[in-house]
Amino acid sequence: MKKYILLLIITIGVLGAREYRLVHLKKGARLNVRTEPIISSKTAVGSLPYNAIGIKIKECKYNKDGQEWCYINYPIGGEHIEGWVSRRYLKPMREDSRSFVYIKNFLKNFYIADEENFLDKLQVFYHFPMQQYFYKKNVSLMQLRTLKVAFYKRWPKRNYTMTYLSILKRAKNYIDVKTTVRWRIKNYKDYESGKDIQKIRLVPNSKGGFKVLAIKNLRHIVDPKEEIIENNTTIPQDTNATKQYYIKIGSFFSTPNEKYLSNITQKGFAYVIQDALQDGDIIKRLYIGPYPTEAEVTKALFKVREQINPNAYIQSF
């Protein structure tokens, strides 16, 4: 009986606290969220980053082993993850909702949401009418939705990472911040990457959080594309040049390691690396060459197959 009374007191105290953060996790670790309050590979439905904040608890209880677990709700972008986590990893937050850590958490989810097709949830992050969206003023929900639909159709795969945040001004009714965001967008034929430096005005909402009132791009930087790299040096592409021959020896999701590349040069071959878009992902294609004639590349192919890759084959550009 005493145990149930104690559980009721703990539950009331837990639910009285508004939001929680994770504790007792190493940097870079993640905490599994489960469908049931037990540790099993079959119960995991997702995970939380080690520095997660803004976690809300719906209820807590003891499992059959006497361990206290809590059913939580945590926002990720425009979505939420819900499930059970061990109570020992949860600590009540003491920061004010206007603190740096709250602002950072809101903006992190704001940018993650733009990776998703969250058009029906624009009201979660934006205040309408917006005073400014890049260079458009008094933007309505319908106008922003139209802009997003066109952008999402053109670039179905998107990745945004906020790398810098500073608070420019704290006023009674708003907060101005400056962010730097690294981005990479892709479709099935092309890709772009770069970074944006933005000024964002945040206004409080009725629930004690924030909404975005205005966004202004201070700088928009697009990374140059390098089609072919030879020993880490860009080769200019000349459309009038004579056809050259290469021996393809492999495709990789990242640049091959130095040991592998050194082995190629030690055997007397020159190599080039070409970035290519395949099924929406950027891959690295590794070639040996170039050779000016078909006879020379055919002669080299026998050595390449014998010394490097037996499945190597000839391509021309």
NORBEL-V601100 format. One record per residue. N is the residue number from 0. RES is the residue in one small letter. SS is DSSP state (a for helix, b for strand, c for the rest). PHI is phi in whole degrees, -180 to 180 (NA if undefined). NEAR is the number of other ideal C-beta (glycine too) atoms within 10 Angstrom. Layout:
N_RES_SS_PHI_NEAR, N_RES_SS_PHI_NEAR
This chain:
0_m_c_NA_5, 1_k_a_-62_6, 2_k_a_-64_9, 3_y_a_-69_9, 4_i_a_-65_9, 5_l_a_-63_11, 6_l_a_-60_14, 7_l_a_-63_10, 8_i_a_-64_10, 9_i_a_-63_15, 10_t_a_-62_16, 11_i_a_-64_10, 12_g_a_-65_11, 13_v_a_-65_18, 14_l_a_-70_14, 15_g_a_-71_9, 16_a_c_-74_14, 17_r_c_-82_12, 18_e_c_-140_17, 19_y_b_-133_23, 20_r_b_-122_18, 21_l_b_-87_20, 22_v_c_-137_10, 23_h_c_64_12, 24_l_c_-121_15, 25_k_c_-72_6, 26_k_c_-58_7, 27_g_c_91_8, 28_a_c_-76_13, 29_r_b_-133_13, 30_l_b_-109_20, 31_n_b_-69_17, 32_v_b_-106_20, 33_r_b_-125_21, 34_t_c_-76_13, 35_e_c_-135_13, 36_p_c_-78_22, 37_i_c_-142_14, 38_i_c_-89_14, 39_s_c_-158_10, 40_s_c_-63_6, 41_k_c_-83_8, 42_t_c_-100_15, 43_a_b_-71_13, 44_v_b_-117_13, 45_g_b_168_15, 46_s_b_-152_17, 47_l_b_-113_22, 48_p_b_-68_16, 49_y_c_-59_16, 50_n_c_-104_15, 51_a_c_-63_22, 52_i_c_-131_20, 53_g_c_70_20, 54_i_b_-80_21, 55_k_b_-111_17, 56_i_b_-102_21, 57_k_b_-96_11, 58_e_b_-164_12, 59_c_b_-133_21, 60_k_b_-160_15, 61_y_b_-93_16, 62_n_c_-87_14, 63_k_c_-67_7, 64_d_c_-93_9, 65_g_c_82_7, 66_q_c_-96_14, 67_e_b_-86_17, 68_w_b_-127_23, 69_c_b_-129_24, 70_y_b_-90_17, 71_i_b_-117_25, 72_n_b_-130_14, 73_y_b_-136_25, 74_p_b_-77_20, 75_i_b_-132_16, 76_g_c_64_19, 77_g_c_-91_20, 78_e_b_-114_15, 79_h_b_-137_11, 80_i_b_-116_16, 81_e_b_-129_14, 82_g_b_162_22, 83_w_b_-100_22, 84_v_b_-136_23, 85_s_b_-67_17, 86_r_a_-62_20, 87_r_a_-65_12, 88_y_a_-91_19, 89_l_b_-110_24, 90_k_b_-134_15, 91_p_b_-59_13, 92_m_c_-83_18, 93_r_c_-115_8, 94_e_c_-69_14, 95_d_c_-71_10, 96_s_c_-64_18, 97_r_c_-95_14, 98_s_c_-74_14, 99_f_a_-59_13, 100_v_a_-66_15, 101_y_a_-68_19, 102_i_a_-62_19, 103_k_a_-61_17, 104_n_a_-66_21, 105_f_a_-62_19, 106_l_a_-69_21, 107_k_a_-59_20, 108_n_a_-69_18, 109_f_a_-60_23, 110_y_a_-74_19, 111_i_a_-61_19, 112_a_a_-62_20, 113_d_c_-75_19, 114_e_c_-79_16, 115_e_c_-101_14, 116_n_c_-91_15, 117_f_c_-103_17, 118_l_a_-57_14, 119_d_a_-76_9, 120_k_a_-120_14, 121_l_a_-60_17, 122_q_a_-65_11, 123_v_a_-64_17, 124_f_a_-110_21, 125_y_b_-109_18, 126_h_c_-98_18, 127_f_c_-118_15, 128_p_c_-74_14, 129_m_b_-73_21, 130_q_b_-68_16, 131_q_b_-160_15, 132_y_b_-128_20, 133_f_c_56_14, 134_y_c_-115_8, 135_k_b_-109_12, 136_k_b_-108_11, 137_n_b_51_11, 138_v_b_-80_21, 139_s_c_-88_11, 140_l_a_-59_14, 141_m_a_-65_10, 142_q_a_-65_15, 143_l_a_-65_18, 144_r_a_-60_14, 145_t_a_-62_13, 146_l_a_-63_14, 147_k_a_-67_15, 148_v_a_-58_12, 149_a_a_-63_10, 150_f_a_-69_13, 151_y_a_-67_17, 152_k_a_-67_10, 153_r_a_-72_10, 154_w_c_-125_16, 155_p_c_-68_13, 156_k_b_-114_14, 157_r_b_-138_16, 158_n_b_-139_14, 159_y_b_-129_19, 160_t_b_-132_14, 161_m_b_-77_16, 162_t_b_-107_9, 163_y_b_-153_11, 164_l_b_-148_16, 165_s_b_-139_10, 166_i_b_-96_15, 167_l_b_-85_11, 168_k_b_-158_9, 169_r_b_-113_11, 170_a_c_-111_9, 171_k_c_-63_5, 172_n_c_-110_7, 173_y_c_-161_16, 174_i_b_-133_18, 175_d_b_-100_17, 176_v_b_-129_21, 177_k_b_-123_15, 178_t_b_-128_20, 179_t_b_-120_17, 180_v_b_-126_18, 181_r_b_-83_17, 182_w_b_-134_21, 183_r_b_-145_16, 184_i_b_-124_19, 185_k_b_-144_19, 186_n_c_-130_14, 187_y_c_-86_11, 188_k_c_-126_7, 189_d_c_-151_11, 190_y_b_-152_18, 191_e_b_-143_13, 192_s_b_-146_16, 193_g_b_167_15, 194_k_b_-148_18, 195_d_b_-119_18, 196_i_b_-107_15, 197_q_b_-124_19, 198_k_b_-109_15, 199_i_b_-125_20, 200_r_b_-103_22, 201_l_b_-107_22, 202_v_b_-123_15, 203_p_b_-70_16, 204_n_c_-105_14, 205_s_c_-71_6, 206_k_c_-100_8, 207_g_c_90_12, 208_g_c_-101_16, 209_f_b_-131_25, 210_k_b_-140_20, 211_v_b_-87_19, 212_l_b_-95_21, 213_a_b_-151_19, 214_i_b_-131_21, 215_k_b_-130_16, 216_n_b_-80_12, 217_l_b_-80_11, 218_r_b_-148_10, 219_h_b_-125_12, 220_i_b_-116_12, 221_v_b_-107_11, 222_d_c_-68_13, 223_p_c_-69_7, 224_k_c_-94_11, 225_e_c_-116_13, 226_e_c_-75_13, 227_i_b_-133_18, 228_i_b_-123_16, 229_e_b_-115_15, 230_n_c_49_11, 231_n_c_70_9, 232_t_b_-121_9, 233_t_b_-66_12, 234_i_c_-101_14, 235_p_c_-65_7, 236_q_c_-94_9, 237_d_c_-111_7, 238_t_c_-69_4, 239_n_c_-95_4, 240_a_c_-71_10, 241_t_c_-68_7, 242_k_c_-57_10, 243_q_c_-121_14, 244_y_b_-113_21, 245_y_b_-132_23, 246_i_b_-115_25, 247_k_b_-83_18, 248_i_b_-118_21, 249_g_b_166_14, 250_s_b_-126_12, 251_f_b_-137_13, 252_f_c_-83_9, 253_s_c_-145_8, 254_t_c_-61_14, 255_p_c_-56_16, 256_n_c_-68_9, 257_e_a_-62_8, 258_k_a_-62_7, 259_y_a_-66_15, 260_l_a_-70_16, 261_s_a_-64_10, 262_n_a_-62_13, 263_i_a_-67_19, 264_t_a_-69_11, 265_q_a_-65_8, 266_k_c_-87_13, 267_g_c_92_9, 268_f_c_-107_18, 269_a_c_-97_13, 270_y_b_-131_20, 271_v_b_-133_19, 272_i_b_-120_18, 273_q_b_-120_19, 274_d_b_-79_15, 275_a_b_-143_11, 276_l_b_-96_14, 277_q_b_-137_11, 278_d_c_54_7, 279_g_c_84_12, 280_d_b_-116_11, 281_i_b_-87_14, 282_i_b_-121_14, 283_k_b_-107_16, 284_r_b_-98_18, 285_l_b_-106_23, 286_y_b_-124_23, 287_i_b_-107_23, 288_g_b_141_23, 289_p_b_-87_20, 290_y_b_-122_20, 291_p_c_-76_12, 292_t_c_-131_12, 293_e_a_-67_12, 294_a_a_-65_10, 295_e_a_-68_13, 296_v_a_-69_21, 297_t_a_-66_13, 298_k_a_-64_11, 299_a_a_-70_20, 300_l_a_-59_17, 301_f_a_-62_10, 302_k_a_-68_15, 303_v_a_-63_22, 304_r_a_-66_15, 305_e_a_-77_11, 306_q_a_-103_14, 307_i_c_-125_20, 308_n_c_-146_16, 309_p_c_-67_8, 310_n_c_-102_9, 311_a_c_-63_21, 312_y_b_-147_12, 313_i_b_-90_17, 314_q_b_-136_13, 315_s_b_-123_12, 316_f_c_-131_15
